[in-house]
Amino acid sequence: MSSLNCSEVPEPSSRKLAAMRLSNGGWGFLIAWGMATIFTDTFSTNTEVSLGWFWLASMLGASVGLLLFFLLGRCLVDENGWRRLVLFAAAFMVLGTIILEMTVNIAAEHRPLLCVIAGFASSIGTAALTVAWGTHYSRLNMAAIERVSALSLFISFVCYGLVLALPRTIAFATVLAFPLLSVLCLKCASSIETPLKSKAREESGNFALRGFVRLGIGVAATTLVVSLYWSFVIAGAIPLESRTFSISVLSGSITALVLMGYLLRYSRSLNLGTLYRWTLPLIAIAFSFLLFEGAYWAIAATLIVFAAQALLNLVTFVYFAELAQSTGASPVRIFGLGRFFVEFGFLMGSLIAPAALGLTPYAGGTIQGVLLIALTTLTIAVMISIATQDRLAFTLGKREEHTNVSATSPSHLTSDTAADDRSGTDVFQAACNTISAKFGLTKRESEILPYLAQGYSLPYIRNELYISQSTIDTHVRHIYKKMDLHSKEEVITSVRQTVQQLTSIPK
């Protein structure tokens, strides 16, 4: 008589598995919630922008909350603790959204207080969910991190467009559901992913605070300039109708998604250097459009500024996740401090906006002069931020002595046992060299082969060898063709067989 082994869990169907993996984009609901509360009329009366206090309180609360995650990260990595925390976070976001909705129908003199309460309540939730999603993404391989972050941006602008199109009451109910959907997706996505190096993730890693702060200067300066622009729009210094402004934000999200697709395909390395090479020109172009009169120029400028903001939000999220994954440092600490700089920049931009407007008479008498000063300051801050950055993990200090990889001899690519055994490493490299000579691989193809043989993703190899994704695709196709293989798994098998032959181990 056969008995059922209770430890055997049936594999989910391919359709269910695809749906579960799609839930990795649930971070997009969190982005959509922020866009809907700030950049729509759902929580405003007529054309009046009554969200200034809410925006200020939420940015202040998120900054403080993220900083606490950085300082207390070790206390918050327990899996059961995370489950309770994200539910707690969603509840506070829902509470904050309900309180914000109440401000629409009360007397004007009571709105600021309720907006502050709503902002602080919701910011507790956004900080916790941001770190939770960052921790989850850091468990994925680099290809998945880049893919699902782009998916999140897609989900966010679809949801934002939906809120713009719906009647106000239904739009409010939709926004209210976003935090709950985000938590549901996080729970679903986490159930199919296995943490990478989970023991290392509970540790602080080689976290070099000074280097990370230098990195954060550029991030905070960029968000400060973007926040300054939004503050000028809200103050009326940049004339733009409310509905037109919302449509510009939506168009900017779509533009950012297109740019992200281009970066994933053709960029040599997806790091902050790549980000600044795109965001600085975008912001400069947007500000130059304001030199011309007319609503269309203001619309175009707003579209481009939001595209730069969305690109910044997306790339920094990917960057921090890959940084945590590649170095083994605590993702809670990395996302806590990293996202703190993002929120802190927005907060400072909002706070200095009135003083910046006061500088108009001394900056050529126009708002463009103030924005030019802001852009110049941003450029200097970015130069300071990336002065020592030329690889992904530079901010975490001396990790390379354990995980540094050579393009021709990737010793850390072997198994955990062989990594400590020099002879095992030599045999692995000898097997790769034998295959390269046998099939006539080029020098670059020979560099890529050991990475493929250990199952690393193409984005990971792109970052390590500093070549574009399209170039990697070409080289991998050539490797497959020369070896008469069709997949990475077949390459792994071929190298293992060669290792067995070199060590005289019977198959």
N, C-alpha and C positions, 0 to 999 in steps of 0.2 A: 504494500500500500504506500503510495507516495503522499508525502505531506508538504504543505506549502510553507516555505521559509518566510517567516514574517519580516526578515531583514531585507528581502528583495522588494524593491519598490518599482513598479512598472514605469517604463520610460514614457514621458508625455508624447502625444502625437506630434507630428511635424507642424501641424497647424497651431496647436496649443503652444508649442515651443516658440514658434515665430511670434505669436501674440505676446508671450512672456518677454521675449527679447525686445519687442517693440516698446514694452513698458519702460525700457531704459531711457526713453526720451521724456520721462515724466518730469524731469527738471524743467522742461518747457512750460509746464503748468505754473510753476513758481515764477518764471519770467513773465508769463502772460498775466498773472495776478498783479505784479508790480506795474506793468504797462497799463492795465485796465484801470487801476485805482488812480494813477497819476495823469495819464495821457488820454482820458476820455471824459465825457460830460456825465458819466453815470452817477458820480457822487458830487456834482456841481449843480447849482441852481441857475438855470438859463445859461448865459455866457460868463457868469461870474466864476472866477477861479477862487474857490474857498478852501483849497487844500494846502496852502502854504505852511500852516502849522503842522498839519499831518505829515507832509513831506519832511519838514525839519525834524520832527520828533522821531519819525521812522528811521531816518539816516543816523541820527544820534544814537537811538536804541540799537540799531544793527551794528554800528561801530563798536559800541561798548560790549554787546553780546559776543561778537566775533573775537574781540580781544580777550574776553574771558575764556573762550574756547581755546585760544592759543595758550593761555596761562594755566588752564586747568584741564588740558587735553587728556592727560593720563587717567583722569578720573572718569572719563566719559566714553571709553572705548569698549566697555562691557556690552556684549550683544543684547542682553536683556534690557540693560539701561538705555540702549539706543531705541529699542522698540517703544519703551515708555516715553522717551524724549520726543520722538517724532509725532506721536499721538498728541502729546502735550503741546507741541509746536503748532500742529494743525488746528487744535482747539483755540489757541490764542489768535491765530490768523483769522479764523472764522469770527471770533469775538470782535476783533478789531474792525473787520469789514462791516459787521452789523452796527457797531457804534458809529462808524463813518457814515453809514446810510442814514442814521438818526439825525446827523447834522443838517441834512437837506431840509427837514421840516421843522426846525426849531428857530428861535429868534437868533438874529445875527450875533448878538453880544455873547451868547453861550457857545457858539460854534468853536472858537479857538480852544477852549478847555477840552471839549469832546474830541476835537481833532488830535490834540496832544495825547489824550488817553488812547485813542484808536491807533495812533502812530506807534506808541511804545508797546502796546499789546501785540500788534501785528509784527513789529520788528523782532520781538523775542522768537516768534515762530519762523520768520524768514532766515534769521541767523542760524538757528538749529537745523532747519531743513537744507540750507545751503551747505553746511558742513557735512550733513548726513549724505547728501548726494555726492559731494566731493569725495567722501570716504568710499562710497560705493564705486564711483568711477575709477578710483585709484586701484581697485581690485581687478580691473579689466586689462587686457593687453592694449598696446598703443593703437593698433588699428581700430579696435572697438571703441576706445576713448574718443578718437577723432570722429568716428562714424556716428555714435550716439549723441555727441554734443551738437553736431550739425542737425541731427534729427530733432533735438530739443528746440533749436532755434526755429525749425520749420513748424513744430507744434505751437510754439509761442505766437508766431505771427498769424497762424490760422485761427487760433483762439482769440487773439486780439481783434482780427477782422470780424469774427463772429460777434464779439461784444459790440463793435461799432454798428453792425447791421441790425441787431436785435432791439426791440422796444425796451425802454429803460427798466421796467420791472423785471422782465425776463433776463436782461443783461446783468442786473444785480444778482439774481439767483445763480447765473452762470459763473460770475466772479466768485461768489460764495463757495461754489463747488471746486474751484481750482486747487486750493490747499488740500482738500480731501482726495482729489484725484492724484495729486502729486504723492501723497503718502501711500495710497493704494498701489501706484506704479512702483514706488520704492520697495514696498513689501513683496510685490510680485517679482520684480527684477532681482532682488537679493536672494530669492529662493532658488535661482538657477545658476548663480555665480559662486565659484569657490575662491575664497580669499587667497591672494598670492603672498607667500612668506608671512603668514598671519602673525607669527611670533615677533618678527621684526616690526610689524605695524603697531605693536603695543609699546614699542620703545620710541624714544625721541629721535633716534638716528643721529647723524653728524650734523646737527642743525647749527649753522653759523649765523648768528643773529645779525652781526654787522653786515654781512653780505646780503642777507635777505632784506634788511632795511634799505640798503642801497638800491636793490631791485624795486622795492616799494615806492621809492621816490618818484620814479618815472610813471608808475601806475597811478599813484595818487595825483600827480600833476596832470595827467591826461584826463582823468575823470573830473578834476577841478575845472579845467577849461570847458569841458562839455557841460558841466553843471552851471557854469557861469553863463553859457549860451542859453540854456533853458531858463535861467532866472531872468535874463534880458527879454526873452520872449514873453514870459509871464508878466513882467513889468510893463510890457508894451513898447520897450525900446526897439524891438524888432517886430514890426507890425505883421501879425498873422492871425487870421480868424481861427476860432477854436476847431471847427470841423476840418478846415484845411490843414491845421497843425496835426490832427490825428491821422489824416490820410498820409501826410508826409512821414510820420513815424512808421506807419505800416509799410510804405514804399521803401523806407530806409532798412527795415528788417529784411525785406526781400533782397535788396541790394547786398546786404551783409551776407546773406546765405549764398548768393552767387559768388561773392569774393572768397568766402570760406571754402567753397568747392574748388575754386581755382588754387587757393593756397595748399589745400590737401593734395592736389594733383601735381603741382609744379614747384612748390616751395622746397628748397633743399633741407630746411630744418624749421619745424614749427615751434619757434621760441619767441621771446620778447623782442629780440632784434628784428625778426621777420614782422612782428606786429607793428613796431614803430615805423618800419619802412613803408607801411601802408597807412597807418592812422595819421601820421604827421602830414603827409601830402593831402589826405582827404580833408583834414581840418583846415589846412591852408587854402585849399580850393574853395571850401564852403565859406570861409571868411572873405575871400576875394570876391565872391558873388555878391556880397552885401555892399560892395562899392557901387553897384548899379541899382538904379531905382526901379521899382515895380514889384508886384506881388510874386511874380513867377521866379524872380531871383531869390526872394526870401524863402519860397517853397523849396527850391532846389538846394539852397544852403541848409535848410532844416533836414531835408532828406539825407544829405551827405553826412551831416553831423551825427544823426542817429545811426547811420550805417557804421560810422567810426565807433560809436559807443557800443553797438551790438557786437561788432567785431572784437572790440576790447574785452567785453564781457565773455565772449565765447572762447577766444584764444587764451586768455588768462586762466579760465577754468580748465581747459585742456592742458595748459602748461603746468599748472599746479598738480593735476592728477598724474601726469606723466612723471613729474619730478618726484612725487611721493612713491610712485611705483618703481622707478628706476633706481632710487637711492635707498629705499626701505625706511625712510624717515616717517614719522607719524603724520598721516594725512590730516588728522584733526588739527595738529599744530600748523601745518602748512596752509591749509584752507582757512584756519582761524586768522592767522596773521596776514595771509595773502589777500583774502577778501576784505579784511579790515582796511587795507590801503585803498581798495576800490570804493568802499562806502565812505571812508574818511575824506577822500577827494571830493565826492559829491557833497558831503556836509560842508566842507570848507568853501567850495564854490558858491553854495547857497548863502553862507554867512558873509562872505566878502563882496557879494554882488552889489549891495547898496553903496559901499565905499568905492567899488569899481565904477559905478555909474557917476559918482561924484568926481571922478578923474576926467570925465569927458571934456570939460573946458581946457584941461592941460594936455590933452591928447589929440589936438587938432580940431576940437569941438565936435567930434563925431564918435559914435559908438565903435566905428571901425578902428579908430586909433587905440581904443582900450583893448579891443580884441587882438590887435597887432602886438601890443605889449604882452598880453596873455600868451600868445603863440610863441613869442620870443622866449619868455620864461619857461614855457613847456619844453622847447627845444633844448635849452640849457640843462633842465632837469633830466631829460631823457639821456643826454650825453653823459651826465654823472651816473645815471642808473645803469647803463650798459657798458661803462668804460672798461670793465674787466670781464665782461661776459662774452665768451665765444663758444661755450657748449652748454647743453641743457642743465647739467647738475652743478654748475659752478657755485651756486649759493649755499650748498650744503657741505662746503669745506673739503675735508680730507677723505671723503668716501672713496675716491678713485684708488687709494692704495689697496682697497679690497675688491673693487669692481671695475677698475680701469681696463679698457679694452683696446687692444692694438688691432689695427686694420688687417695685419697679416698674421697675427698669432693670438686669436681671441681665447685666452686661457680660461676666462670665466664662463665660456659657453659650454664646457663639458659638464658632466653630472657632478653632484656635490662631492662624491667620493673621488672622482678623477681630478676635480679641480685642486684638490690638495696633494695629488700625486703627479709629480712632474713628468714621469714616464708615460702616464696615461694621456696627459696633454700632448706630449710629443707624438704619440701614436695616432691620436686623433688628427693632429695637424699633418702628419705624414700621410695619412689616408686621404685627406683633402688634396694634398700636393700630388699624390699618385693619380687621383681622378682628374685633376687639372691637366696634368701632363698627358694622360691617356686620351682625353677628349679634346685637347687643344684649347682649353679655356684661356681667355685673355687675362691680363693682370687684374683688372677690375672684377671680372667674373670669378676669379680665384679668391678675391677678397670677400665676395658675397657668399660663396659656397659654404664656408663654415657656419655662417649665421643661419642659412637655410637648413643645414644639416642638423641644427639644434632646435629648429621649429620657430625661430623668431619671426615676428611679423615684418612686413615690408616697411611700414612707418618706423619701426624700431631701427631697422637697418639704415633707413634714410637719415635718421638722426645721428647714428653712430658714424656712418661714412660720409655724411654731409653731402649727399647727392639728392636730386629731385626724385619724386615718386615716379614720374614718367620714365626717368632714366633707369631706375630700379626695375620697372616693369619690362623695359627693353632687354636689360641684361638677364633677367630671370627667364624670359622667353628664349633667349639664346642658349642659356644653360640647359633648359629642358630639351631644346632641339638637338643640341650637340650630344647630350647624354641619352637621347631617345626616351625621355621620361615625360610625365604629364602632370605631376603634382609635387608639392613639397614633401609629402609622405614618402613618395618613391625616391626622392633624393636622400632622405634620412635613411631609408633602408639600404640604398646603394653604399652610402658612407659606412654604415655599420658593418655591412658585409666585407668591405675593404679592410676595416679595422680588424675583423676576425681573421682575415687572410694574413695580415701583417703580424698578428700575434699568435698565429697557428692554433686558433681556437676552433674546434669543429663546429659546423653549423648545427 
